[in-house]
Amino acid sequence: MLADLLIYRWFLIIEISLFASAICEEIFYRFYLPKSNVIVECIISGLLFSFAHFIDKYTRSEFTLSSYIILFFLSICWLISFKITGSLLPAILGHLLYNLPKTVSTIYQYRVSCKVKSVEISK
């Protein structure tokens, strides 16, 4: 019972972090970015966003060079959406959509592991 509770706790932490990271990262990389020339802002935002994901050990083990290039350009798109609308909402929603496959995958893996455990216990 305690093991199930701990697994559920880690599952919740992972899911909350996927949502919270999107919101916090967008606030940091779009709103608090030093204001300058839009092109310079795009480059700095893209590089910082990509580098922040590179320094994470888990991400580094999962991502390829093309993943970081995609992150760079997504960061630019999200910055431009912020500049055009004056709101972080489009960038946050875009980031959440980008994180959605990982979120769904995590939920699926958690549910499958729970089902496997319940089958093993019933045997």
N, C-alpha and C positions, 0 to 999 in steps of 0.2 A: 504494500500500500504506500509506504513512504517513497519507494523507488518511483512509483507512478506519479506521485505528487511532484517529485523533483524533475522528472522528465517533462511533465506538464508546465512546470515553472520555467524551465529552459525554453520550451516551445513558445510560451508567452513572451519571454524576454526577446527572443529572436524576432517574433512578429512585431512587437512594439518597436524594436530598434529599426526595423525596415521602414516603418511609417515615420517614426521620430527623426530618423536620419534624413529622410527626404525633406522634411520641414526645416530642420536645423541647418542642413547643408545649403538649402536654397536661401535661407535668411543670410547665412554667412557669405556665400559665394556670389550672391547677386546684390543684396542690400548693403552690406558693409564693405564691398569692394571699393577701393579708392576711386573717386570720380576723376575721369581723365578723358582722353580721346576714346571714342567707342571702339575703335579697332584695338587700341592698347588694352582696354578693359576686357574685350573678348579674348585676347591672347592670354592675359594674366588669369582671368577666370578659368579658361580652359586648361591651362597648365596646372594651376593650383588644384582644380577639381580632379584632374587625371592623376596628379602626383599624390594627392591625399588617398586615392584608392590604391595606388601603387605601394605606398608604405605599409598598408595593411597586409599582414602575412597571409591571411586566408584569401583575400582578393588576388594577391600576387600569385598564389598557387592555382587559382581558377582562371585568371584572365590571360589573354594573349596580347601581342602588340596591337592587333586590330581592335581588341576590346578597349584599349586605352585611347586609340584614335577615335573610336566611336564616342567614348566619354568626352573627349575634347570637343568634338563637334556638337554633341548634345548640350554640353555646358554653354557653348556659344548660342545655340538655339534658345535655351532657357533664359540666358541673359538678354537676348534680343526681345523675347516675349515680355520680359520684365520692363525693358526700356520702352517698348511700344505701348503697353497697357498701363504702366505705372503701378502694377499690382504683382505680388509674388504668386498669386493663385495659379496662373497658367504654368509657371515654372514648377510649382509644387505638384500640381496635377500631372504634368509631364513626367516628373521624377517618380511619382507614385506609379504611373503606368509603366515606366521602365522597370521598376522594382516588382511589379505585379507577377511576372512569371516565376521569380524566385520565391515570392510569398506563396503562390499557389503550390509550387513544388514542395516547399517546406510543410505546408498544411497536409498535402497528400502523403508525404513521407511519414509524418507524425501519425496520421490515421492508419496507414498500412502497418506501421510498427505496433500500434495499439491492437489492431485486429490479429496480427500474428501472435502477439503476447497472449491475447485472450484464448486463441486456439490452443496454444501450448499449455496454458493453465488448465483448460478443460480436458486435456488428454490425460 
